[in-house]
Amino acid sequence: AVFILPLAMYYFIKTPSAENLAHAAQAVNQPRVIHFTSPMCYDCRRIEAEIAPLREAPEYKNVIFFQKIDVSSRTPEVNDLIREHSVDVVPTLIFLKSDGSVECKVQGYVPQQQLRTYLDTIK
């Protein structure tokens, strides 16, 4: 019983809320990267190490919105995004232009230099 409360709190904190997903989905006039991931996925952890410094890089910070989606949470909102973008493998990165159109979809591990190329195409 002692462990139930911390586990419940962890679940609610870690699970993306409908409000957060809606806010991210409605980000207009800003290029966006949707990063579908899972904590149990080895390549997801590898690609996160490549993406993390790019989020803070001056050429992308406050220019491109990075949205990370944990597919294991399986909330209705996450399931809708998975269906909308036809995600069947993690990691999957969706690069969206500022008008919301998909520039490209990348599945699997991608090195940082290739990520920079994709980011530069939507910037």
Phi, psi and chi 1 to 4 in degrees:
 res  aa     phi    psi   chi1   chi2   chi3   chi4
   1 ALA       -  -30.8      -      -      -      -
   2 VAL   -65.8  -31.7  173.9      -      -      -
   3 PHE   -85.9  -14.9  -64.1  108.8      -      -
   4 ILE   -66.4  -45.8  -66.6  174.0      -      -
   5 LEU   -62.2  -49.2 -176.6   58.9      -      -
   6 PRO   -60.7  -39.3  -23.7   32.1      -      -
   7 LEU   -65.2  -41.0  -72.8  174.0      -      -
   8 ALA   -64.3  -42.3      -      -      -      -
   9 MET   -64.0  -41.6  -68.3  -60.3  -68.3      -
  10 TYR   -60.0  -44.8  174.1   79.8      -      -
  11 TYR   -59.9  -47.5  173.2   78.1      -      -
  12 PHE   -71.4  -30.2  -72.1  111.3      -      -
  13 ILE   -75.5  -42.3  -69.2  169.9      -      -
  14 LYS   -76.0  -27.6  -71.3  -72.3  -73.2  177.2
  15 THR   -77.7  126.9  -57.2      -      -      -
  16 PRO   -65.7  133.3   15.6  -20.9      -      -
  17 SER   -81.1  159.8   70.3      -      -      -
  18 ALA   -60.2  -36.7      -      -      -      -
  19 GLU   -65.6  -44.3 -177.9  178.2  -58.2      -
  20 ASN   -64.2  -42.9  -70.3  -17.6      -      -
  21 LEU   -65.9  -40.4  -71.8  175.3      -      -
  22 ALA   -64.5  -41.6      -      -      -      -
  23 HIS   -60.3  -47.0  174.5  -81.8      -      -
  24 ALA   -65.2  -39.5      -      -      -      -
  25 ALA   -67.9  -26.1      -      -      -      -
  26 GLN   -95.7    6.0  -61.9  -57.0  -39.9      -
  27 ALA   -61.2  109.8      -      -      -      -
  28 VAL  -105.3  156.9  -68.9      -      -      -
  29 ASN    58.6   26.4  -60.6  -34.1      -      -
  30 GLN  -143.3  129.0 -172.3  174.9   16.4      -
  31 PRO   -60.0  153.7  -13.4   22.2      -      -
  32 ARG  -143.7  145.8 -165.5  164.8   80.2 -124.5
  33 VAL  -119.9  122.4  176.5      -      -      -
  34 ILE  -102.6  119.9  -54.9  174.3      -      -
  35 HIS  -109.7  105.2  173.8 -162.1      -      -
  36 PHE   -87.5  126.4  -67.9   91.6      -      -
  37 THR  -145.9  172.8 -173.6      -      -      -
  38 SER  -148.1  140.3  171.9      -      -      -
  39 PRO   -66.2  -20.0   12.8  -18.2      -      -
  40 MET   -89.2   -0.3  -57.9  -58.0  -69.2      -
  41 CYS   -97.8  122.7  165.3      -      -      -
  42 TYR   -63.8  -48.5  174.4   72.5      -      -
  43 ASP   -64.6  -28.1  -79.4  -17.9      -      -
  44 CYS   -65.0  -41.0  -64.3      -      -      -
  45 ARG   -67.6  -38.3  -68.9 -169.6  -58.4  -92.0
  46 ARG   -64.4  -45.4  -74.8 -180.0   60.9 -150.0
  47 ILE   -71.6  -29.3 -158.1  165.3      -      -
  48 GLU   -62.1  -37.7  178.3   60.0   30.2      -
  49 ALA   -65.3  -26.8      -      -      -      -
  50 GLU   -82.0  -36.9  -57.0  -72.9   -9.9      -
  51 ILE   -77.8  -38.1  -67.5  173.0      -      -
  52 ALA   -50.1  -49.3      -      -      -      -
  53 PRO   -68.3  -26.4    1.5   -1.1      -      -
  54 LEU   -70.5  -32.7  -63.1  175.7      -      -
  55 ARG   -58.5  -34.1  -78.1 -169.1 -164.1  104.4
  56 GLU   -98.4   -4.5  -61.4  -57.9  -42.3      -
  57 ALA   -65.1  136.5      -      -      -      -
  58 PRO   -56.2  -31.7   -9.6   12.8      -      -
  59 GLU   -75.2  -13.9   62.0  -92.8   33.6      -
  60 TYR  -120.0  -27.1  -54.4  121.0      -      -
  61 LYS   -62.3  131.2 -172.5  175.9 -178.5  174.7
  62 ASN    66.0    8.2  -60.1  -39.7      -      -
  63 VAL  -111.5  -41.6  175.1      -      -      -
  64 ILE  -118.3  132.8  -63.3  174.8      -      -
  65 PHE   -89.2  123.2 -178.3   79.9      -      -
  66 PHE  -101.7  123.5  -69.2   85.2      -      -
  67 GLN  -120.2  121.6  179.9 -178.6   10.5      -
  68 LYS  -105.2  125.3 -172.6  174.4  176.0 -178.3
  69 ILE  -116.7  119.4  -55.1  -66.4      -      -
  70 ASP   -86.5  106.7  179.3   -3.0      -      -
  71 VAL   -67.6  -20.3  -61.6      -      -      -
  72 SER   -73.2  -14.0   64.5      -      -      -
  73 SER   -69.9  -32.7   68.7      -      -      -
  74 ARG    51.7   36.7  -61.9  -50.9 -119.9  176.7
  75 THR   -73.1  162.9   64.5      -      -      -
  76 PRO   -57.3  -36.9  -25.5   33.1      -      -
  77 GLU   -67.1  -42.2  -64.6   81.5    9.2      -
  78 VAL   -66.0  -43.8  167.7      -      -      -
  79 ASN   -59.6  -38.7  -72.9  -22.4      -      -
  80 ASP   -62.8  -43.2  -71.7  -14.0      -      -
  81 LEU   -66.0  -38.7  -77.0  171.3      -      -
  82 ILE   -61.2  -45.8  -70.5  169.5      -      -
  83 ARG   -67.0  -44.9  -86.3 -169.2  -61.0  -79.9
  84 GLU   -56.9  -38.9  177.6 -176.7  -15.6      -
  85 HIS  -103.4    9.3  -65.3  -71.8      -      -
  86 SER    50.2   51.4  -57.7      -      -      -
  87 VAL   -86.3  120.7  173.9      -      -      -
  88 ASP  -126.1   -2.1   53.0   -0.2      -      -
  89 VAL  -139.6  142.4  173.2      -      -      -
  90 VAL  -118.2  144.6  -70.6      -      -      -
  91 PRO   -76.5  147.0   27.8  -32.8      -      -
  92 THR  -129.6  134.2  -65.8      -      -      -
  93 LEU  -118.3  129.9  -61.4  168.1      -      -
  94 ILE  -111.6  122.5  -49.6  -70.3      -      -
  95 PHE  -102.5  115.9  -65.3   84.4      -      -
  96 LEU  -111.0  136.8  -58.7  162.5      -      -
  97 LYS   -73.5  171.5  -63.1  179.0 -172.6  176.1
  98 SER   -64.0  -22.2   57.3      -      -      -
  99 ASP   -85.5    1.5   64.8    1.6      -      -
 100 GLY    91.5   -4.5      -      -      -      -
 101 SER   -79.0  147.8   63.4      -      -      -
 102 VAL   -78.6  122.1  175.8      -      -      -
 103 GLU   -81.8  -47.5  174.2   65.5   27.2      -
 104 CYS  -162.3  162.4   65.5      -      -      -
 105 LYS  -127.3  127.5  175.3 -179.9  176.8  178.7
 106 VAL  -122.4  130.7  178.5      -      -      -
 107 GLN  -115.6  139.2  -63.7  178.3  -40.0      -
 108 GLY    90.3 -178.3      -      -      -      -
 109 TYR   -69.0  138.9  173.7   77.9      -      -
 110 VAL  -135.2  131.5  180.0      -      -      -
 111 PRO   -69.3  159.3   17.7  -23.1      -      -
 112 GLN   -57.4  -39.8 -168.7  176.6   81.8      -
 113 GLN   -62.4  -38.9 -169.7   55.4   42.8      -
 114 GLN   -69.0  -37.2 -172.1   63.7   42.8      -
 115 LEU   -60.8  -41.8  -70.4  171.4      -      -
 116 ARG   -59.5  -40.4  -75.9 -176.9  178.5  -82.5
 117 THR   -61.1  -45.7  -57.7      -      -      -
 118 TYR   -63.7  -43.2  -67.4  130.3      -      -
 119 LEU   -63.1  -39.4  -69.1  171.3      -      -
 120 ASP   -66.3  -27.3  -71.0  -20.1      -      -
 121 THR   -73.5  -24.0   63.6      -      -      -
 122 ILE  -103.0   -8.9   63.2  171.0      -      -
 123 LYS   -67.2      - -174.6  165.2   89.0  162.6
